[in-house]
Amino acid sequence: MSTSVAEEFFEIVYAEDSPTDAEVTLRAFRKANLGNRVGWLKDGQQVLDYLFGDSPDVLNRPLPRLLLLDLHNHTVAGIQV
């Protein structure tokens, strides 16, 4: 994939710093045949950058329909987002 996360549109943004936990959740989404585009971001700072970053694409893309945030993330916790 040549585009950065900031340039993509996700209907669901999922923030999780544990790759194992993220894989379990993403597998459950796939198993449920979830049709929405899910973007996995590793911390709250990436979520903030995705939502409010400097990229010109931020202004042109719709907001995600759902944010799933890890409340105990080590950099920027979900509760801070």
C-alpha positions as CSV (number, residue, x, y, z in Angstrom):
1,M,0.0,0.0,0.0
2,S,1.5,3.3,-1.1
3,T,-0.8,5.7,0.7
4,S,-0.3,6.7,4.3
5,V,-2.9,6.1,7.0
6,A,-3.6,9.9,7.1
7,E,-4.6,9.7,3.4
8,E,-7.1,6.9,3.8
9,F,-10.7,7.0,4.9
10,F,-11.9,4.5,7.5
11,E,-15.5,4.1,8.6
12,I,-14.3,2.6,11.9
13,V,-11.0,3.7,13.5
14,Y,-9.7,1.2,16.0
15,A,-6.9,2.2,18.4
16,E,-5.0,-0.6,20.1
17,D,-1.3,-0.7,21.1
18,S,-1.3,-4.5,21.5
19,P,-0.8,-6.3,18.2
20,T,-2.3,-9.5,19.7
21,D,-5.4,-7.8,20.9
22,A,-5.8,-5.9,17.6
23,E,-5.5,-9.2,15.6
24,V,-8.2,-10.8,17.8
25,T,-10.6,-7.9,17.3
26,L,-9.9,-7.5,13.5
27,R,-10.4,-11.3,13.1
28,A,-13.8,-11.0,14.8
29,F,-14.7,-8.2,12.5
30,R,-13.8,-10.3,9.5
31,K,-15.6,-13.4,10.8
32,A,-18.7,-11.3,11.3
33,N,-18.4,-10.2,7.6
34,L,-18.2,-6.5,8.7
35,G,-18.5,-4.5,5.5
36,N,-17.1,-1.3,6.9
37,R,-13.5,-0.2,6.3
38,V,-11.6,-0.6,9.6
39,G,-8.3,1.2,10.2
40,W,-6.1,0.0,13.0
41,L,-4.0,2.7,14.6
42,K,-1.5,1.9,17.3
43,D,-2.2,4.8,19.7
44,G,-4.3,7.8,20.5
45,Q,-1.8,10.2,19.0
46,Q,-2.2,8.4,15.6
47,V,-6.0,8.8,16.1
48,L,-5.6,12.5,16.8
49,D,-3.3,12.9,13.7
50,Y,-5.8,11.0,11.6
51,L,-8.7,13.2,12.7
52,F,-7.0,16.6,13.0
53,G,-3.7,16.3,11.3
54,D,-2.0,18.7,8.8
55,S,-2.7,16.6,5.7
56,P,-5.0,18.4,3.2
57,D,-7.0,15.1,3.0
58,V,-8.2,15.7,6.6
59,L,-10.5,18.4,5.4
60,N,-11.9,16.5,2.4
61,R,-12.7,13.1,4.0
62,P,-15.8,12.4,6.2
63,L,-15.3,11.6,9.9
64,P,-15.3,7.9,10.9
65,R,-18.7,6.6,12.0
66,L,-17.2,4.8,15.0
67,L,-14.0,5.2,17.1
68,L,-12.9,2.2,19.2
69,L,-10.3,3.3,21.6
70,D,-8.0,1.5,24.0
71,L,-8.5,3.3,27.3
72,H,-5.2,2.3,28.7
73,N,-2.8,3.1,25.8
74,H,0.7,3.9,26.8
75,T,1.2,7.1,24.7
76,V,-2.2,8.9,24.4
77,A,-4.9,7.0,26.1
78,G,-8.3,6.6,24.5
79,I,-9.9,8.6,27.3
80,Q,-7.7,11.6,26.3
81,V,-8.8,11.4,22.7
